[in-house]
Amino acid sequence: MIFEPSFDREIVHIDGEQYNLQGRLGESSHSAVFLAETQNGAQVVIKRFKRNNPNATAMFRRALESQQHMLANADAVSAADLPRTHFIRDFTQVVDFHDGVDMGQAYNLIRISISEIRNLIKAIAANIEILAKANLVHRDIKPENIVLTPSDKFTAKNVKLIDTELLTSMDHTEKTYAVGSPLFIPPECIPRQPLISTGNALTDAENNTPAKYHITSDFHSLGFVAYELFPDIFHRIVSPLDASGDCDIRKLFQAKVYNRFFYHDAMQRMERHYIPKVRPLDRPGARAIFKTILALTQADPERRPQSAQEISELLEEKGDICNYYEGRY
C-alpha cells in the first residue's frame, strides 16, 4: 500500500513492545494510520483513534467488538486471511500489514481488464462467504479495504480484505445509525426511525426496524465496488429522465437503492433501453459483469445473489442484460 514516509521516524512503545513508525498510510475523521516495524523486523499497521473526536470513541468500541468476533471465529478469519489484531487498548490498534495495493489506488495505477474484473469479483465474494459461514459480516467492503497482492492472477488467496474494525456477527442489529461508508451501505442496514408517529402500530413497528446484517449486505457493497472498476466512459450515459442531457450512473444507482425515483420504472427503463446501448458493454464479458452489478445492488436482499457460487454463475452468463428482470432478477 502507498504511504507517506516520515523523515523523523518516531519510536513508540505499546503494551511492552517497541514499534518504529515508518510513515503514514492515511487519516480519517476518527483515526490516523501508520506503517510500523517491530523489533524483529515484521511490518504492522498502527491505528490511533483521535480522542478529541466524538466519532473516535464509537469506532474504538466497534474495533474492540470486532476483535472479540475475530478471536471467537479464528478459523474463519484465518481462512479469509483477514489481518490479525495484535493489540487494541488506550485508543490504539495494532494489526498485521498486508503488503500490496488497495483497489482505490489500483484504479489510478493500472488498467484492469474485463476478465480480471470478473476474477476480482469472484475472489472478493469468496472471502465474504467464508466470513458469512462463520456468521460474520464485514460491513465495510469498499475499494480502499481490498488489497491486491503481487500475483499474476486474482484469487481468493491474493485478494485480501482489510480494515476489520466494523466486523460483527449477523445476529447484531444497529438501532441508532448506519455503519460503513455512505456509498456502499445497503438499505437494510440503515435503521428506520420516523420522527413522528403515524398512529398506526403496525406501520410504526415496521418503520422502527433496526438495521440487520446478512451475507447479501456485503454482496451489495461488492456491487458498488465492481461498478467502480468500469472505465470512466461507462459512468456517464443518456438519462432516461432527461434525454437531452448526461446523467451520472452512480446517482441513478443510489436513487434505485434508496427508492428516491419519482417514476417507479425509471431504473428499469434505463436498464432495458439505455444501458444496452453503452459502447463499453460491447466488450466480451462486460454485459455479464454489469448484469451481476445490477443483481448485487438490488434494494431487496432476497433478490440479490445469495452465495459466491451464484455470483460466479452470473458472471459467466452470456445472455443479454435485458433478461435481467426475467425470473428472480
ROBA-296856 format. One record per residue (C-alpha): x, y, z. Coordinates in Angstrom, 2 decimals. Last residue first. Layout:
ROBA-296856
<r xx="X" yy="Y" zz="Z"/>
...
END
This chain:
ROBA-296856
<r xx="-33.78" yy="-11.00" zz="-11.17"/>
<r xx="-35.92" yy="-13.82" zz="-9.81"/>
<r xx="-37.23" yy="-14.76" zz="-13.26"/>
<r xx="-36.98" yy="-12.19" zz="-16.07"/>
<r xx="-35.88" yy="-8.75" zz="-14.93"/>
<r xx="-32.27" yy="-9.25" zz="-16.00"/>
<r xx="-33.13" yy="-10.57" zz="-19.44"/>
<r xx="-32.27" yy="-7.12" zz="-20.82"/>
<r xx="-28.74" yy="-7.90" zz="-19.63"/>
<r xx="-28.26" yy="-10.03" zz="-22.74"/>
<r xx="-27.23" yy="-13.62" zz="-22.03"/>
<r xx="-23.61" yy="-14.81" zz="-21.81"/>
<r xx="-23.65" yy="-15.96" zz="-18.22"/>
<r xx="-20.19" yy="-16.48" zz="-16.71"/>
<r xx="-20.51" yy="-13.58" zz="-14.27"/>
<r xx="-23.97" yy="-14.71" zz="-13.19"/>
<r xx="-22.61" yy="-18.19" zz="-12.42"/>
<r xx="-19.82" yy="-16.75" zz="-10.26"/>
<r xx="-22.33" yy="-14.63" zz="-8.34"/>
<r xx="-24.45" yy="-17.72" zz="-7.69"/>
<r xx="-21.36" yy="-19.58" zz="-6.48"/>
<r xx="-20.45" yy="-16.71" zz="-4.13"/>
<r xx="-23.86" yy="-17.11" zz="-2.50"/>
<r xx="-27.27" yy="-15.46" zz="-2.05"/>
<r xx="-27.38" yy="-13.39" zz="-5.23"/>
<r xx="-29.65" yy="-10.38" zz="-4.63"/>
<r xx="-33.45" yy="-10.51" zz="-4.82"/>
<r xx="-33.87" yy="-11.51" zz="-1.17"/>
<r xx="-31.82" yy="-8.50" zz="-0.04"/>
<r xx="-34.41" yy="-6.13" zz="-1.64"/>
<r xx="-32.71" yy="-2.91" zz="-2.76"/>
<r xx="-30.99" yy="-4.76" zz="-5.61"/>
<r xx="-27.33" yy="-3.77" zz="-5.88"/>
<r xx="-25.92" yy="-7.29" zz="-6.32"/>
<r xx="-28.26" yy="-8.12" zz="-9.22"/>
<r xx="-27.49" yy="-4.91" zz="-11.11"/>
<r xx="-23.77" yy="-5.48" zz="-10.59"/>
<r xx="-24.10" yy="-9.04" zz="-11.89"/>
<r xx="-25.87" yy="-7.77" zz="-15.02"/>
<r xx="-22.98" yy="-5.34" zz="-15.41"/>
<r xx="-20.45" yy="-8.13" zz="-15.24"/>
<r xx="-22.39" yy="-10.30" zz="-17.71"/>
<r xx="-22.65" yy="-7.36" zz="-20.10"/>
<r xx="-18.91" yy="-6.72" zz="-19.95"/>
<r xx="-17.90" yy="-10.31" zz="-20.80"/>
<r xx="-16.74" yy="-9.57" zz="-24.33"/>
<r xx="-16.69" yy="-5.79" zz="-24.99"/>
<r xx="-20.00" yy="-4.46" zz="-26.34"/>
<r xx="-20.80" yy="-3.14" zz="-22.85"/>
<r xx="-18.13" yy="-0.45" zz="-23.35"/>
<r xx="-20.40" yy="1.06" zz="-26.08"/>
<r xx="-23.42" yy="1.86" zz="-23.92"/>
<r xx="-26.51" yy="0.86" zz="-25.94"/>
<r xx="-27.57" yy="-1.92" zz="-23.52"/>
<r xx="-27.58" yy="0.69" zz="-20.71"/>
<r xx="-30.18" yy="2.88" zz="-22.38"/>
<r xx="-33.32" yy="0.89" zz="-23.24"/>
<r xx="-33.70" yy="-2.01" zz="-20.82"/>
<r xx="-31.59" yy="-0.94" zz="-17.84"/>
<r xx="-32.71" yy="2.70" zz="-18.09"/>
<r xx="-36.34" yy="1.78" zz="-18.42"/>
<r xx="-35.96" yy="-0.46" zz="-15.35"/>
<r xx="-34.27" yy="2.37" zz="-13.47"/>
<r xx="-37.13" yy="4.75" zz="-14.28"/>
<r xx="-39.96" yy="2.25" zz="-13.65"/>
<r xx="-41.09" yy="3.69" zz="-10.33"/>
<r xx="-41.01" yy="7.29" zz="-11.50"/>
<r xx="-40.20" yy="9.92" zz="-8.87"/>
<r xx="-37.05" yy="7.95" zz="-8.09"/>
<r xx="-35.82" yy="8.03" zz="-4.50"/>
<r xx="-36.09" yy="4.32" zz="-3.72"/>
<r xx="-32.83" yy="4.15" zz="-1.74"/>
<r xx="-31.21" yy="1.57" zz="-3.98"/>
<r xx="-32.58" yy="2.99" zz="-7.21"/>
<r xx="-31.65" yy="6.56" zz="-6.38"/>
<r xx="-28.15" yy="5.45" zz="-5.42"/>
<r xx="-27.77" yy="3.56" zz="-8.67"/>
<r xx="-29.03" yy="6.53" zz="-10.68"/>
<r xx="-26.62" yy="8.79" zz="-8.85"/>
<r xx="-23.78" yy="6.44" zz="-9.79"/>
<r xx="-24.97" yy="6.50" zz="-13.42"/>
<r xx="-24.10" yy="10.18" zz="-13.67"/>
<r xx="-26.55" yy="11.69" zz="-16.13"/>
<r xx="-25.99" yy="13.47" zz="-19.42"/>
<r xx="-28.52" yy="15.74" zz="-21.05"/>
<r xx="-31.33" yy="15.96" zz="-23.61"/>
<r xx="-32.78" yy="12.54" zz="-22.81"/>
<r xx="-33.89" yy="13.73" zz="-19.39"/>
<r xx="-35.45" yy="11.00" zz="-17.25"/>
<r xx="-33.86" yy="8.03" zz="-19.02"/>
<r xx="-30.52" yy="9.84" zz="-18.68"/>
<r xx="-28.03" yy="9.41" zz="-21.51"/>
<r xx="-24.85" yy="7.81" zz="-20.22"/>
<r xx="-21.94" yy="8.70" zz="-17.95"/>
<r xx="-20.11" yy="6.12" zz="-15.86"/>
<r xx="-19.13" yy="3.91" zz="-18.79"/>
<r xx="-16.69" yy="6.44" zz="-20.20"/>
<r xx="-14.85" yy="6.37" zz="-16.86"/>
<r xx="-13.93" yy="2.72" zz="-17.32"/>
<r xx="-15.56" yy="0.12" zz="-15.04"/>
<r xx="-13.88" yy="-0.82" zz="-11.76"/>
<r xx="-16.09" yy="1.42" zz="-9.59"/>
<r xx="-19.12" yy="-0.69" zz="-10.58"/>
<r xx="-17.48" yy="-3.76" zz="-9.08"/>
<r xx="-17.04" yy="-1.94" zz="-5.77"/>
<r xx="-20.70" yy="-0.88" zz="-5.96"/>
<r xx="-21.78" yy="-4.49" zz="-6.35"/>
<r xx="-19.39" yy="-5.55" zz="-3.58"/>
<r xx="-21.32" yy="-3.30" zz="-1.18"/>
<r xx="-24.48" yy="-5.25" zz="-2.02"/>
<r xx="-22.58" yy="-8.51" zz="-1.52"/>
<r xx="-21.61" yy="-7.34" zz="1.98"/>
<r xx="-25.30" yy="-6.88" zz="2.85"/>
<r xx="-26.06" yy="-10.09" zz="0.92"/>
<r xx="-24.19" yy="-12.07" zz="3.58"/>
<r xx="-26.68" yy="-10.71" zz="6.12"/>
<r xx="-26.98" yy="-7.77" zz="8.50"/>
<r xx="-29.94" yy="-6.07" zz="10.16"/>
<r xx="-30.58" yy="-2.40" zz="10.85"/>
<r xx="-33.26" yy="-1.78" zz="13.46"/>
<r xx="-36.94" yy="-1.68" zz="12.43"/>
<r xx="-38.79" yy="1.46" zz="13.55"/>
<r xx="-40.65" yy="1.82" zz="10.27"/>
<r xx="-42.19" yy="-1.65" zz="10.63"/>
<r xx="-43.26" yy="-1.01" zz="14.24"/>
<r xx="-44.71" yy="2.38" zz="13.29"/>
<r xx="-46.68" yy="0.80" zz="10.43"/>
<r xx="-48.08" yy="-1.92" zz="12.69"/>
<r xx="-49.00" yy="0.49" zz="15.48"/>
<r xx="-50.70" yy="3.00" zz="13.16"/>
<r xx="-50.68" yy="6.43" zz="14.79"/>
<r xx="-48.18" yy="7.63" zz="12.18"/>
<r xx="-45.65" yy="8.51" zz="14.86"/>
<r xx="-43.37" yy="11.42" zz="14.05"/>
<r xx="-39.58" yy="11.37" zz="13.84"/>
<r xx="-39.57" yy="8.09" zz="11.98"/>
<r xx="-36.78" yy="5.64" zz="12.85"/>
<r xx="-35.64" yy="3.42" zz="10.01"/>
<r xx="-32.22" yy="1.96" zz="10.75"/>
<r xx="-29.94" yy="1.85" zz="7.67"/>
<r xx="-28.52" yy="-1.62" zz="7.19"/>
<r xx="-31.46" yy="-2.75" zz="5.05"/>
<r xx="-30.56" yy="-0.02" zz="2.53"/>
<r xx="-27.08" yy="-1.38" zz="1.79"/>
<r xx="-24.13" yy="0.86" zz="2.80"/>
<r xx="-21.58" yy="1.23" zz="-0.04"/>
<r xx="-21.97" yy="4.90" zz="-0.98"/>
<r xx="-22.04" yy="6.02" zz="2.68"/>
<r xx="-19.04" yy="4.07" zz="4.07"/>
<r xx="-19.99" yy="1.83" zz="6.98"/>
<r xx="-22.45" yy="1.82" zz="9.88"/>
<r xx="-25.93" yy="3.32" zz="9.70"/>
<r xx="-27.38" yy="4.89" zz="12.84"/>
<r xx="-29.23" yy="4.15" zz="16.07"/>
<r xx="-30.66" yy="0.67" zz="16.34"/>
<r xx="-27.90" yy="-1.45" zz="14.80"/>
<r xx="-28.55" yy="-5.17" zz="14.95"/>
<r xx="-26.07" yy="-7.98" zz="15.63"/>
<r xx="-27.10" yy="-11.56" zz="14.84"/>
<r xx="-25.10" yy="-11.36" zz="11.62"/>
<r xx="-21.99" yy="-11.09" zz="13.75"/>
<r xx="-19.62" yy="-8.13" zz="13.58"/>
<r xx="-16.67" yy="-6.75" zz="11.64"/>
<r xx="-16.63" yy="-2.94" zz="11.81"/>
<r xx="-12.96" yy="-2.69" zz="12.85"/>
<r xx="-12.00" yy="-5.15" zz="10.11"/>
<r xx="-9.85" yy="-2.85" zz="7.99"/>
<r xx="-8.61" yy="-5.41" zz="5.44"/>
<r xx="-9.99" yy="-7.86" zz="2.87"/>
<r xx="-7.31" yy="-9.52" zz="0.79"/>
<r xx="-7.15" yy="-10.57" zz="-2.87"/>
<r xx="-4.22" yy="-12.99" zz="-3.02"/>
<r xx="-5.88" yy="-16.10" zz="-1.60"/>
<r xx="-9.38" yy="-15.52" zz="-3.00"/>
<r xx="-7.85" yy="-15.40" zz="-6.47"/>
<r xx="-6.68" yy="-12.63" zz="-8.81"/>
<r xx="-3.98" yy="-13.57" zz="-11.30"/>
<r xx="-0.27" yy="-12.93" zz="-11.99"/>
<r xx="0.36" yy="-12.09" zz="-8.34"/>
<r xx="1.64" yy="-9.27" zz="-6.14"/>
<r xx="-1.06" yy="-8.56" zz="-3.51"/>
<r xx="-4.30" yy="-6.70" zz="-4.27"/>
<r xx="-5.76" yy="-5.16" zz="-1.11"/>
<r xx="-9.48" yy="-4.55" zz="-0.60"/>
<r xx="-10.41" yy="-2.05" zz="2.10"/>
<r xx="-9.82" yy="1.06" zz="-0.05"/>
<r xx="-12.10" yy="-0.35" zz="-2.77"/>
<r xx="-15.09" yy="-0.79" zz="-0.39"/>
<r xx="-16.48" yy="-3.56" zz="1.83"/>
<r xx="-17.14" yy="-2.01" zz="5.24"/>
<r xx="-19.75" yy="-4.16" zz="6.98"/>
<r xx="-17.50" yy="-7.27" zz="7.28"/>
<r xx="-20.29" yy="-9.73" zz="8.20"/>
<r xx="-19.78" yy="-12.79" zz="10.37"/>
<r xx="-21.98" yy="-15.86" zz="10.89"/>
<r xx="-18.98" yy="-18.20" zz="10.50"/>
<r xx="-20.28" yy="-19.21" zz="7.05"/>
<r xx="-20.64" yy="-15.49" zz="6.36"/>
<r xx="-16.91" yy="-14.94" zz="6.85"/>
<r xx="-16.01" yy="-17.53" zz="4.23"/>
<r xx="-18.75" yy="-16.08" zz="2.00"/>
<r xx="-17.17" yy="-12.61" zz="2.04"/>
<r xx="-13.85" yy="-14.20" zz="1.07"/>
<r xx="-15.44" yy="-15.97" zz="-1.90"/>
<r xx="-17.26" yy="-12.80" zz="-2.98"/>
<r xx="-13.96" yy="-10.90" zz="-3.03"/>
<r xx="-12.34" yy="-13.55" zz="-5.23"/>
<r xx="-15.31" yy="-13.80" zz="-7.62"/>
<r xx="-15.48" yy="-10.02" zz="-8.06"/>
<r xx="-11.74" yy="-9.89" zz="-8.73"/>
<r xx="-11.95" yy="-12.72" zz="-11.28"/>
<r xx="-14.65" yy="-10.88" zz="-13.23"/>
<r xx="-12.70" yy="-7.63" zz="-13.10"/>
<r xx="-9.66" yy="-9.56" zz="-14.37"/>
<r xx="-11.65" yy="-10.86" zz="-17.37"/>
<r xx="-12.84" yy="-7.33" zz="-18.17"/>
<r xx="-9.30" yy="-5.99" zz="-17.98"/>
<r xx="-7.91" yy="-3.85" zz="-15.17"/>
<r xx="-5.90" yy="-0.82" zz="-16.26"/>
<r xx="-3.27" yy="0.11" zz="-13.69"/>
<r xx="-2.25" yy="2.94" zz="-11.38"/>
<r xx="-5.32" yy="5.11" zz="-10.70"/>
<r xx="-7.76" yy="2.20" zz="-10.14"/>
<r xx="-5.01" yy="0.37" zz="-8.27"/>
<r xx="-5.01" yy="3.05" zz="-5.57"/>
<r xx="-8.68" yy="2.57" zz="-4.66"/>
<r xx="-8.20" yy="-1.16" zz="-5.16"/>
<r xx="-5.60" yy="-1.31" zz="-2.41"/>
<r xx="-2.04" yy="-2.00" zz="-3.46"/>
<r xx="0.10" yy="-4.65" zz="-1.77"/>
<r xx="1.74" yy="-5.54" zz="1.52"/>
<r xx="-0.85" yy="-6.76" zz="4.01"/>
<r xx="0.11" yy="-5.42" zz="7.45"/>
<r xx="-0.96" yy="-7.31" zz="10.56"/>
<r xx="-2.77" yy="-5.31" zz="13.25"/>
<r xx="-2.06" yy="-2.83" zz="16.06"/>
<r xx="-4.91" yy="-0.71" zz="17.47"/>
<r xx="-4.56" yy="2.31" zz="19.76"/>
<r xx="-7.30" yy="4.15" zz="21.67"/>
<r xx="-5.91" yy="3.00" zz="25.04"/>
<r xx="-6.07" yy="-0.65" zz="24.03"/>
<r xx="-6.11" yy="-2.82" zz="20.95"/>
<r xx="-3.33" yy="-5.29" zz="20.34"/>
<r xx="-2.21" yy="-7.94" zz="17.90"/>
<r xx="-5.19" yy="-7.97" zz="15.51"/>
<r xx="-4.69" yy="-10.41" zz="12.63"/>
<r xx="-5.29" yy="-9.09" zz="9.12"/>
<r xx="-8.02" yy="-11.14" zz="7.45"/>
<r xx="-6.75" yy="-14.19" zz="5.60"/>
<r xx="-10.29" yy="-15.38" zz="4.74"/>
<r xx="-9.31" yy="-18.81" zz="6.04"/>
<r xx="-7.62" yy="-17.26" zz="9.10"/>
<r xx="-10.70" yy="-15.22" zz="10.00"/>
<r xx="-12.86" yy="-18.30" zz="9.53"/>
<r xx="-10.62" yy="-20.36" zz="11.82"/>
<r xx="-10.27" yy="-17.60" zz="14.45"/>
<r xx="-14.00" yy="-17.20" zz="14.95"/>
<r xx="-14.13" yy="-16.25" zz="18.65"/>
<r xx="-10.93" yy="-14.23" zz="18.38"/>
<r xx="-12.25" yy="-12.38" zz="15.32"/>
<r xx="-15.60" yy="-11.67" zz="16.98"/>
<r xx="-13.86" yy="-10.27" zz="20.06"/>
<r xx="-11.55" yy="-8.16" zz="17.89"/>
<r xx="-14.56" yy="-6.72" zz="16.07"/>
<r xx="-16.16" yy="-5.70" zz="19.36"/>
<r xx="-12.99" yy="-3.89" zz="20.37"/>
<r xx="-12.87" yy="-2.17" zz="16.97"/>
<r xx="-16.52" yy="-1.23" zz="17.42"/>
<r xx="-15.68" yy="0.38" zz="20.73"/>
<r xx="-12.85" yy="2.33" zz="19.10"/>
<r xx="-15.20" yy="3.47" zz="16.35"/>
<r xx="-17.70" yy="4.79" zz="18.89"/>
<r xx="-14.98" yy="6.57" zz="20.85"/>
<r xx="-13.47" yy="8.06" zz="17.70"/>
<r xx="-16.74" yy="9.53" zz="16.44"/>
<r xx="-16.72" yy="12.22" zz="19.17"/>
<r xx="-13.26" yy="13.39" zz="18.02"/>
<r xx="-10.96" yy="14.53" zz="20.84"/>
<r xx="-9.66" yy="11.02" zz="21.49"/>
<r xx="-8.47" yy="10.57" zz="17.94"/>
<r xx="-8.08" yy="6.82" zz="17.33"/>
<r xx="-4.51" yy="5.75" zz="16.56"/>
<r xx="-4.19" yy="2.93" zz="14.06"/>
<r xx="-0.87" yy="1.09" zz="13.92"/>
<r xx="-0.27" yy="-1.18" zz="10.95"/>
<r xx="2.36" yy="-3.89" zz="11.17"/>
<r xx="5.63" yy="-4.82" zz="9.48"/>
<r xx="7.87" yy="-7.54" zz="10.97"/>
<r xx="11.54" yy="-6.67" zz="11.52"/>
<r xx="12.13" yy="-8.40" zz="14.87"/>
<r xx="11.87" yy="-5.12" zz="16.77"/>
<r xx="8.55" yy="-4.36" zz="15.14"/>
<r xx="8.14" yy="-2.11" zz="12.11"/>
<r xx="5.42" yy="0.48" zz="11.62"/>
<r xx="3.05" yy="1.73" zz="8.91"/>
<r xx="0.76" yy="4.40" zz="10.31"/>
<r xx="-2.99" yy="5.11" zz="10.40"/>
<r xx="-4.65" yy="8.21" zz="11.85"/>
<r xx="-8.14" yy="8.00" zz="13.33"/>
<r xx="-11.65" yy="9.46" zz="13.70"/>
<r xx="-12.04" yy="11.93" zz="10.83"/>
<r xx="-9.82" yy="9.80" zz="8.61"/>
<r xx="-6.07" yy="9.56" zz="8.04"/>
<r xx="-3.78" yy="7.56" zz="5.80"/>
<r xx="-0.81" yy="5.24" zz="5.46"/>
<r xx="1.63" yy="7.47" zz="7.35"/>
<r xx="5.28" yy="6.51" zz="7.56"/>
<r xx="7.95" yy="4.35" zz="9.13"/>
<r xx="6.82" yy="4.29" zz="12.77"/>
<r xx="9.33" yy="2.13" zz="14.68"/>
<r xx="7.48" yy="-0.03" zz="17.19"/>
<r xx="8.61" yy="-1.24" zz="20.62"/>
<r xx="6.51" yy="-3.73" zz="22.57"/>
<r xx="5.55" yy="-3.54" zz="26.26"/>
<r xx="1.87" yy="-2.91" zz="25.56"/>
<r xx="2.69" yy="-0.16" zz="23.09"/>
<r xx="6.01" yy="1.68" zz="22.95"/>
<r xx="6.54" yy="4.21" zz="20.17"/>
<r xx="9.60" yy="5.07" zz="18.11"/>
<r xx="9.08" yy="8.01" zz="15.76"/>
<r xx="10.79" yy="8.31" zz="12.43"/>
<r xx="11.55" yy="11.92" zz="11.70"/>
<r xx="11.78" yy="11.62" zz="7.93"/>
<r xx="8.32" yy="10.05" zz="7.69"/>
<r xx="7.36" yy="8.24" zz="4.52"/>
<r xx="3.87" yy="8.85" zz="3.06"/>
<r xx="2.23" yy="5.53" zz="2.25"/>
<r xx="1.20" yy="3.50" zz="-0.76"/>
<r xx="0.00" yy="0.00" zz="0.00"/>
END
